[in-house]
Amino acid sequence: MFIGYASPVKSEAEAKTFIKGIKELHRDANHNVSAYFIKEKNSFAIKYDDDGEPAGSSGKPVFKILESKEIMNATVVVTRYFGGIKLGFGGLSRAYRDTALSAIEEAEIIEVFEQVRLGIRLGYAESQKVRNLIEKYAVIQEETYSDTVEFIILVRKDLEDEFIRKIIDQTKNKLMFERF
């Protein structure tokens, strides 16, 4: 029997803690094969472990699923309880790969984007048009109403220029931006 687990992680230490937790949960299992692929700042942490299975038969196929699907900052553990049937190298590799794939597909994939924090100040007349545009491109963190309307927003960095152009067009440049 094969059981798969997948979890988002932010660091190698977090990945190791997750793996340790699964190993403690299934300490009576024959094998707890693991793999992780983590991007921290400008470096990568990549590791896979066969946990006593024949070299290259289990940890590497689990890691290859993360790599092929371009999933970073994730850890996968596949637990195996030996059922008495020898699968051979190919069968073992497929079983670990398929279990890892199922765990990943059942998990929620979270896309992470770099964001920019902007402040926007404008008059009441333009505020509803801008609010509609913000809701398409960004997330409002704060809003203040006084003699003007002020929004503090988070916008995806790759959409920032397009967002600013559209707001300027819609308001005929009757606003002020501040980048935090």
ChimeraX commands (.cxc) that place a marker at each C-alpha (Angstrom):
marker #1 position 0.00,0.00,0.00 radius 0.5
marker #1 position 1.24,3.47,-0.93 radius 0.5
marker #1 position 0.09,6.70,0.76 radius 0.5
marker #1 position 1.06,10.12,-0.59 radius 0.5
marker #1 position 1.42,13.47,1.17 radius 0.5
marker #1 position 2.19,16.87,-0.33 radius 0.5
marker #1 position 2.73,20.15,1.46 radius 0.5
marker #1 position 3.82,23.70,0.60 radius 0.5
marker #1 position 7.00,24.76,2.40 radius 0.5
marker #1 position 8.98,27.99,2.59 radius 0.5
marker #1 position 12.36,26.60,3.60 radius 0.5
marker #1 position 14.46,23.47,3.71 radius 0.5
marker #1 position 14.02,23.36,7.49 radius 0.5
marker #1 position 10.24,23.38,7.04 radius 0.5
marker #1 position 10.53,20.55,4.48 radius 0.5
marker #1 position 12.61,18.46,6.88 radius 0.5
marker #1 position 10.08,19.05,9.66 radius 0.5
marker #1 position 7.22,17.91,7.41 radius 0.5
marker #1 position 9.13,14.77,6.38 radius 0.5
marker #1 position 9.99,14.00,10.02 radius 0.5
marker #1 position 6.31,14.37,10.97 radius 0.5
marker #1 position 5.18,11.88,8.30 radius 0.5
marker #1 position 7.92,9.44,9.34 radius 0.5
marker #1 position 6.72,9.68,12.96 radius 0.5
marker #1 position 3.11,9.19,11.87 radius 0.5
marker #1 position 4.06,6.08,9.87 radius 0.5
marker #1 position 6.98,4.78,11.93 radius 0.5
marker #1 position 5.74,1.22,11.33 radius 0.5
marker #1 position 5.87,1.64,7.52 radius 0.5
marker #1 position 8.56,-0.08,5.49 radius 0.5
marker #1 position 9.57,3.14,3.67 radius 0.5
marker #1 position 8.85,6.88,3.77 radius 0.5
marker #1 position 10.30,8.19,0.52 radius 0.5
marker #1 position 10.59,11.95,0.21 radius 0.5
marker #1 position 11.50,14.75,-2.17 radius 0.5
marker #1 position 11.48,18.52,-2.07 radius 0.5
marker #1 position 12.22,21.40,-4.42 radius 0.5
marker #1 position 12.62,24.77,-2.72 radius 0.5
marker #1 position 13.60,28.19,-4.00 radius 0.5
marker #1 position 14.95,30.43,-1.27 radius 0.5
marker #1 position 16.13,33.88,-2.35 radius 0.5
marker #1 position 18.62,33.16,-5.18 radius 0.5
marker #1 position 19.33,29.49,-4.47 radius 0.5
marker #1 position 17.61,26.15,-4.76 radius 0.5
marker #1 position 17.37,23.29,-2.26 radius 0.5
marker #1 position 16.72,20.00,-4.00 radius 0.5
marker #1 position 16.68,16.64,-2.27 radius 0.5
marker #1 position 15.18,13.22,-2.68 radius 0.5
marker #1 position 15.59,10.14,-0.52 radius 0.5
marker #1 position 14.91,6.47,-1.37 radius 0.5
marker #1 position 14.64,5.56,2.36 radius 0.5
marker #1 position 16.04,2.06,1.87 radius 0.5
marker #1 position 14.40,1.28,-1.48 radius 0.5
marker #1 position 16.77,0.38,-4.36 radius 0.5
marker #1 position 18.79,3.46,-5.39 radius 0.5
marker #1 position 16.93,5.66,-7.87 radius 0.5
marker #1 position 13.71,3.65,-7.70 radius 0.5
marker #1 position 11.62,5.93,-5.56 radius 0.5
marker #1 position 12.93,9.31,-4.40 radius 0.5
marker #1 position 14.01,10.39,-7.86 radius 0.5
marker #1 position 10.65,9.58,-9.54 radius 0.5
marker #1 position 8.89,11.54,-6.77 radius 0.5
marker #1 position 11.22,14.50,-7.33 radius 0.5
marker #1 position 10.75,14.29,-11.13 radius 0.5
marker #1 position 7.00,14.91,-10.64 radius 0.5
marker #1 position 7.78,18.18,-8.81 radius 0.5
marker #1 position 10.31,19.13,-11.47 radius 0.5
marker #1 position 8.16,18.27,-14.49 radius 0.5
marker #1 position 5.16,20.17,-13.12 radius 0.5
marker #1 position 7.44,23.09,-12.15 radius 0.5
marker #1 position 6.23,22.95,-8.56 radius 0.5
marker #1 position 8.58,24.73,-6.19 radius 0.5
marker #1 position 8.47,25.23,-2.45 radius 0.5
marker #1 position 6.81,21.87,-1.97 radius 0.5
marker #1 position 7.58,18.59,-0.25 radius 0.5
marker #1 position 6.18,15.18,-1.11 radius 0.5
marker #1 position 6.38,12.06,1.04 radius 0.5
marker #1 position 5.19,8.64,-0.14 radius 0.5
marker #1 position 4.75,6.03,2.56 radius 0.5
marker #1 position 4.93,2.34,1.63 radius 0.5
marker #1 position 3.63,-0.58,3.62 radius 0.5
marker #1 position 5.00,-3.71,1.95 radius 0.5
marker #1 position 2.16,-6.00,0.90 radius 0.5
marker #1 position 4.20,-9.07,0.03 radius 0.5
marker #1 position 4.29,-8.52,-3.75 radius 0.5
marker #1 position 7.64,-7.61,-5.28 radius 0.5
marker #1 position 7.09,-4.94,-7.93 radius 0.5
marker #1 position 10.54,-4.86,-9.50 radius 0.5
marker #1 position 12.43,-1.63,-10.19 radius 0.5
marker #1 position 10.05,-0.35,-12.92 radius 0.5
marker #1 position 6.89,-1.20,-11.01 radius 0.5
marker #1 position 8.27,0.34,-7.85 radius 0.5
marker #1 position 9.21,3.54,-9.71 radius 0.5
marker #1 position 5.76,3.80,-11.29 radius 0.5
marker #1 position 3.99,3.20,-7.96 radius 0.5
marker #1 position 5.97,5.93,-6.21 radius 0.5
marker #1 position 5.57,8.34,-9.14 radius 0.5
marker #1 position 1.82,7.71,-9.47 radius 0.5
marker #1 position 1.26,8.11,-5.71 radius 0.5
marker #1 position 3.24,11.38,-5.68 radius 0.5
marker #1 position 1.26,12.62,-8.68 radius 0.5
marker #1 position -2.05,11.79,-6.96 radius 0.5
marker #1 position -0.96,13.59,-3.77 radius 0.5
marker #1 position -0.01,16.69,-5.77 radius 0.5
marker #1 position -3.20,16.65,-7.84 radius 0.5
marker #1 position -5.34,16.36,-4.70 radius 0.5
marker #1 position -3.46,19.20,-3.01 radius 0.5
marker #1 position -4.30,22.79,-3.73 radius 0.5
marker #1 position -1.70,24.39,-5.99 radius 0.5
marker #1 position -0.93,27.93,-4.87 radius 0.5
marker #1 position 0.61,30.32,-7.37 radius 0.5
marker #1 position 2.88,32.89,-5.81 radius 0.5
marker #1 position 3.53,36.22,-7.51 radius 0.5
marker #1 position 5.77,39.11,-6.64 radius 0.5
marker #1 position 3.62,42.09,-5.69 radius 0.5
marker #1 position 4.08,45.84,-5.56 radius 0.5
marker #1 position 2.43,48.03,-2.95 radius 0.5
marker #1 position 0.96,51.24,-4.35 radius 0.5
marker #1 position -0.85,54.20,-2.90 radius 0.5
marker #1 position -3.43,55.93,-5.08 radius 0.5
marker #1 position -4.99,59.30,-4.23 radius 0.5
marker #1 position -7.85,60.70,-6.33 radius 0.5
marker #1 position -11.14,62.55,-6.24 radius 0.5
marker #1 position -14.52,61.03,-5.49 radius 0.5
marker #1 position -15.66,61.41,-9.11 radius 0.5
marker #1 position -13.09,58.87,-10.34 radius 0.5
marker #1 position -13.12,56.57,-7.31 radius 0.5
marker #1 position -15.74,54.06,-8.51 radius 0.5
marker #1 position -14.08,53.63,-11.92 radius 0.5
marker #1 position -10.74,53.09,-10.21 radius 0.5
marker #1 position -12.24,50.69,-7.66 radius 0.5
marker #1 position -13.62,48.53,-10.51 radius 0.5
marker #1 position -10.20,48.47,-12.14 radius 0.5
marker #1 position -8.46,47.68,-8.85 radius 0.5
marker #1 position -10.77,44.70,-8.32 radius 0.5
marker #1 position -9.62,43.27,-11.67 radius 0.5
marker #1 position -5.88,43.79,-11.10 radius 0.5
marker #1 position -5.14,44.14,-7.39 radius 0.5
marker #1 position -6.17,43.70,-3.79 radius 0.5
marker #1 position -7.16,46.66,-1.62 radius 0.5
marker #1 position -5.31,46.66,1.70 radius 0.5
marker #1 position -6.59,50.00,3.01 radius 0.5
marker #1 position -8.94,52.73,1.89 radius 0.5
marker #1 position -9.43,56.16,3.37 radius 0.5
marker #1 position -12.09,58.75,2.61 radius 0.5
marker #1 position -11.51,62.41,3.44 radius 0.5
marker #1 position -11.42,65.34,1.00 radius 0.5
marker #1 position -9.93,62.70,-1.39 radius 0.5
marker #1 position -10.10,58.94,-1.70 radius 0.5
marker #1 position -6.93,56.96,-0.96 radius 0.5
marker #1 position -6.32,53.31,-1.71 radius 0.5
marker #1 position -3.35,51.24,-0.61 radius 0.5
marker #1 position -3.22,48.22,-2.89 radius 0.5
marker #1 position -1.14,45.20,-3.82 radius 0.5
marker #1 position -0.78,44.57,-7.55 radius 0.5
marker #1 position 1.15,41.80,-9.27 radius 0.5
marker #1 position 4.51,43.21,-10.34 radius 0.5
marker #1 position 4.16,41.81,-13.87 radius 0.5
marker #1 position 0.81,43.65,-14.26 radius 0.5
marker #1 position 1.85,46.94,-12.64 radius 0.5
marker #1 position 2.60,48.90,-15.85 radius 0.5
marker #1 position -0.59,47.77,-17.57 radius 0.5
marker #1 position -2.64,48.59,-14.46 radius 0.5
marker #1 position -1.14,52.08,-14.13 radius 0.5
marker #1 position -1.71,52.83,-17.84 radius 0.5
marker #1 position -5.37,51.82,-17.56 radius 0.5
marker #1 position -5.96,53.89,-14.43 radius 0.5
marker #1 position -4.31,56.94,-15.99 radius 0.5
marker #1 position -6.44,56.49,-19.12 radius 0.5
marker #1 position -9.67,56.09,-17.16 radius 0.5
marker #1 position -9.07,59.08,-14.89 radius 0.5
marker #1 position -7.38,61.27,-17.50 radius 0.5
marker #1 position -4.40,61.42,-15.12 radius 0.5
marker #1 position -6.43,62.97,-12.28 radius 0.5
marker #1 position -4.70,60.99,-9.53 radius 0.5
marker #1 position -1.44,60.55,-7.67 radius 0.5
marker #1 position 0.61,57.35,-7.26 radius 0.5
marker #1 position 3.02,56.45,-4.54 radius 0.5
marker #1 position 5.10,53.29,-4.54 radius 0.5
marker #1 position 5.94,51.80,-1.13 radius 0.5
marker link #1:1,2 radius 0.2
marker link #1:2,3 radius 0.2
marker link #1:3,4 radius 0.2
marker link #1:4,5 radius 0.2
marker link #1:5,6 radius 0.2
marker link #1:6,7 radius 0.2
marker link #1:7,8 radius 0.2
marker link #1:8,9 radius 0.2
marker link #1:9,10 radius 0.2
marker link #1:10,11 radius 0.2
marker link #1:11,12 radius 0.2
marker link #1:12,13 radius 0.2
marker link #1:13,14 radius 0.2
marker link #1:14,15 radius 0.2
marker link #1:15,16 radius 0.2
marker link #1:16,17 radius 0.2
marker link #1:17,18 radius 0.2
marker link #1:18,19 radius 0.2
marker link #1:19,20 radius 0.2
marker link #1:20,21 radius 0.2
marker link #1:21,22 radius 0.2
marker link #1:22,23 radius 0.2
marker link #1:23,24 radius 0.2
marker link #1:24,25 radius 0.2
marker link #1:25,26 radius 0.2
marker link #1:26,27 radius 0.2
marker link #1:27,28 radius 0.2
marker link #1:28,29 radius 0.2
marker link #1:29,30 radius 0.2
marker link #1:30,31 radius 0.2
marker link #1:31,32 radius 0.2
marker link #1:32,33 radius 0.2
marker link #1:33,34 radius 0.2
marker link #1:34,35 radius 0.2
marker link #1:35,36 radius 0.2
marker link #1:36,37 radius 0.2
marker link #1:37,38 radius 0.2
marker link #1:38,39 radius 0.2
marker link #1:39,40 radius 0.2
marker link #1:40,41 radius 0.2
marker link #1:41,42 radius 0.2
marker link #1:42,43 radius 0.2
marker link #1:43,44 radius 0.2
marker link #1:44,45 radius 0.2
marker link #1:45,46 radius 0.2
marker link #1:46,47 radius 0.2
marker link #1:47,48 radius 0.2
marker link #1:48,49 radius 0.2
marker link #1:49,50 radius 0.2
marker link #1:50,51 radius 0.2
marker link #1:51,52 radius 0.2
marker link #1:52,53 radius 0.2
marker link #1:53,54 radius 0.2
marker link #1:54,55 radius 0.2
marker link #1:55,56 radius 0.2
marker link #1:56,57 radius 0.2
marker link #1:57,58 radius 0.2
marker link #1:58,59 radius 0.2
marker link #1:59,60 radius 0.2
marker link #1:60,61 radius 0.2
marker link #1:61,62 radius 0.2
marker link #1:62,63 radius 0.2
marker link #1:63,64 radius 0.2
marker link #1:64,65 radius 0.2
marker link #1:65,66 radius 0.2
marker link #1:66,67 radius 0.2
marker link #1:67,68 radius 0.2
marker link #1:68,69 radius 0.2
marker link #1:69,70 radius 0.2
marker link #1:70,71 radius 0.2
marker link #1:71,72 radius 0.2
marker link #1:72,73 radius 0.2
marker link #1:73,74 radius 0.2
marker link #1:74,75 radius 0.2
marker link #1:75,76 radius 0.2
marker link #1:76,77 radius 0.2
marker link #1:77,78 radius 0.2
marker link #1:78,79 radius 0.2
marker link #1:79,80 radius 0.2
marker link #1:80,81 radius 0.2
marker link #1:81,82 radius 0.2
marker link #1:82,83 radius 0.2
marker link #1:83,84 radius 0.2
marker link #1:84,85 radius 0.2
marker link #1:85,86 radius 0.2
marker link #1:86,87 radius 0.2
marker link #1:87,88 radius 0.2
marker link #1:88,89 radius 0.2
marker link #1:89,90 radius 0.2
marker link #1:90,91 radius 0.2
marker link #1:91,92 radius 0.2
marker link #1:92,93 radius 0.2
marker link #1:93,94 radius 0.2
marker link #1:94,95 radius 0.2
marker link #1:95,96 radius 0.2
marker link #1:96,97 radius 0.2
marker link #1:97,98 radius 0.2
marker link #1:98,99 radius 0.2
marker link #1:99,100 radius 0.2
marker link #1:100,101 radius 0.2
marker link #1:101,102 radius 0.2
marker link #1:102,103 radius 0.2
marker link #1:103,104 radius 0.2
marker link #1:104,105 radius 0.2
marker link #1:105,106 radius 0.2
marker link #1:106,107 radius 0.2
marker link #1:107,108 radius 0.2
marker link #1:108,109 radius 0.2
marker link #1:109,110 radius 0.2
marker link #1:110,111 radius 0.2
marker link #1:111,112 radius 0.2
marker link #1:112,113 radius 0.2
marker link #1:113,114 radius 0.2
marker link #1:114,115 radius 0.2
marker link #1:115,116 radius 0.2
marker link #1:116,117 radius 0.2
marker link #1:117,118 radius 0.2
marker link #1:118,119 radius 0.2
marker link #1:119,120 radius 0.2
marker link #1:120,121 radius 0.2
marker link #1:121,122 radius 0.2
marker link #1:122,123 radius 0.2
marker link #1:123,124 radius 0.2
marker link #1:124,125 radius 0.2
marker link #1:125,126 radius 0.2
marker link #1:126,127 radius 0.2
marker link #1:127,128 radius 0.2
marker link #1:128,129 radius 0.2
marker link #1:129,130 radius 0.2
marker link #1:130,131 radius 0.2
marker link #1:131,132 radius 0.2
marker link #1:132,133 radius 0.2
marker link #1:133,134 radius 0.2
marker link #1:134,135 radius 0.2
marker link #1:135,136 radius 0.2
marker link #1:136,137 radius 0.2
marker link #1:137,138 radius 0.2
marker link #1:138,139 radius 0.2
marker link #1:139,140 radius 0.2
marker link #1:140,141 radius 0.2
marker link #1:141,142 radius 0.2
marker link #1:142,143 radius 0.2
marker link #1:143,144 radius 0.2
marker link #1:144,145 radius 0.2
marker link #1:145,146 radius 0.2
marker link #1:146,147 radius 0.2
marker link #1:147,148 radius 0.2
marker link #1:148,149 radius 0.2
marker link #1:149,150 radius 0.2
marker link #1:150,151 radius 0.2
marker link #1:151,152 radius 0.2
marker link #1:152,153 radius 0.2
marker link #1:153,154 radius 0.2
marker link #1:154,155 radius 0.2
marker link #1:155,156 radius 0.2
marker link #1:156,157 radius 0.2
marker link #1:157,158 radius 0.2
marker link #1:158,159 radius 0.2
marker link #1:159,160 radius 0.2
marker link #1:160,161 radius 0.2
marker link #1:161,162 radius 0.2
marker link #1:162,163 radius 0.2
marker link #1:163,164 radius 0.2
marker link #1:164,165 radius 0.2
marker link #1:165,166 radius 0.2
marker link #1:166,167 radius 0.2
marker link #1:167,168 radius 0.2
marker link #1:168,169 radius 0.2
marker link #1:169,170 radius 0.2
marker link #1:170,171 radius 0.2
marker link #1:171,172 radius 0.2
marker link #1:172,173 radius 0.2
marker link #1:173,174 radius 0.2
marker link #1:174,175 radius 0.2
marker link #1:175,176 radius 0.2
marker link #1:176,177 radius 0.2
marker link #1:177,178 radius 0.2
marker link #1:178,179 radius 0.2
marker link #1:179,180 radius 0.2
view
